[in-house]
Amino acid sequence: VKARYKVPAWKLVNAQPDVSIPANVIVQISGQKSISTQCFGVFVCANHGEGVARKIVRKASSGSPEASALTHTLYTDDAVCLSAGTAALSDTGASKTETIELPVMPKYALERARLGDIWQVNEATGAWIGIVQSVRISVQIVNNAPKVMQSVEVWRYLGK
């Protein structure tokens, strides 16, 4: 099982990127913004008697407003509750999902995107950092040679 967030969303701006994408390889980019109430705390608990229950609070905050409580059979350990709570808090506030179309060219260090990787995207207007959420690969034959493209959804945290 892989965590959805290597780092909490609010720390993403200072995270070390796994991959840096230059502007000149991006074929197309488009995005959709999402805005919700920024939450600073969430209650996470198992839905059975053998699990644990924890309130996860973003450091240096009062812990409110709170996101909706989370319950699940697998909440049996503090680390699991922390991961689930961090993901729930990271999903609040303003964000943008960018869809980036670019080639797969290992020869030029453009590998296939991997889920959960942190990307730094260097656009003409400036660089930003996000997390790879999905990857779609397409292959075409162009002039008797394969052309491999990827459409990558990268989630960006915009804050409050």
CORRA-V675675 format. One record per residue. RES is the residue in three letters. PSI is psi in whole degrees, -180 to 180 (none if undefined). Layout:
BEGIN
res->(RES:RES)
psi->(PSI:PSI)
END
This chain:
BEGIN
res->(VAL:LYS:ALA:ARG:TYR:LYS:VAL:PRO:ALA:TRP:LYS:LEU:VAL:ASN:ALA:GLN:PRO:ASP:VAL:SER:ILE:PRO:ALA:ASN:VAL:ILE:VAL:GLN:ILE:SER:GLY:GLN:LYS:SER:ILE:SER:THR:GLN:CYS:PHE:GLY:VAL:PHE:VAL:CYS:ALA:ASN:HIS:GLY:GLU:GLY:VAL:ALA:ARG:LYS:ILE:VAL:ARG:LYS:ALA:SER:SER:GLY:SER:PRO:GLU:ALA:SER:ALA:LEU:THR:HIS:THR:LEU:TYR:THR:ASP:ASP:ALA:VAL:CYS:LEU:SER:ALA:GLY:THR:ALA:ALA:LEU:SER:ASP:THR:GLY:ALA:SER:LYS:THR:GLU:THR:ILE:GLU:LEU:PRO:VAL:MET:PRO:LYS:TYR:ALA:LEU:GLU:ARG:ALA:ARG:LEU:GLY:ASP:ILE:TRP:GLN:VAL:ASN:GLU:ALA:THR:GLY:ALA:TRP:ILE:GLY:ILE:VAL:GLN:SER:VAL:ARG:ILE:SER:VAL:GLN:ILE:VAL:ASN:ASN:ALA:PRO:LYS:VAL:MET:GLN:SER:VAL:GLU:VAL:TRP:ARG:TYR:LEU:GLY:LYS)
psi->(131:132:144:-31:119:-35:154:150:-40:-11:3:-37:-27:6:150:119:146:-31:142:124:116:150:-34:-8:-8:120:-43:147:137:157:161:124:146:133:129:173:132:120:150:-1:155:141:127:125:153:155:29:169:-12:-4:-167:164:130:148:121:125:135:129:149:33:167:-13:6:152:161:145:165:141:148:134:143:154:-31:0:78:3:152:-41:-39:-44:-41:-44:-46:-42:-42:-43:-44:-43:-35:-27:-2:164:-160:137:171:133:116:134:118:126:127:161:162:113:81:-32:-29:26:28:83:171:135:147:136:136:-12:149:121:139:120:121:92:167:-30:-2:170:150:163:140:178:131:124:-28:156:130:131:138:147:132:156:119:120:44:21:144:138:113:121:155:141:114:128:122:125:130:137:128:-7:-150:none)
END
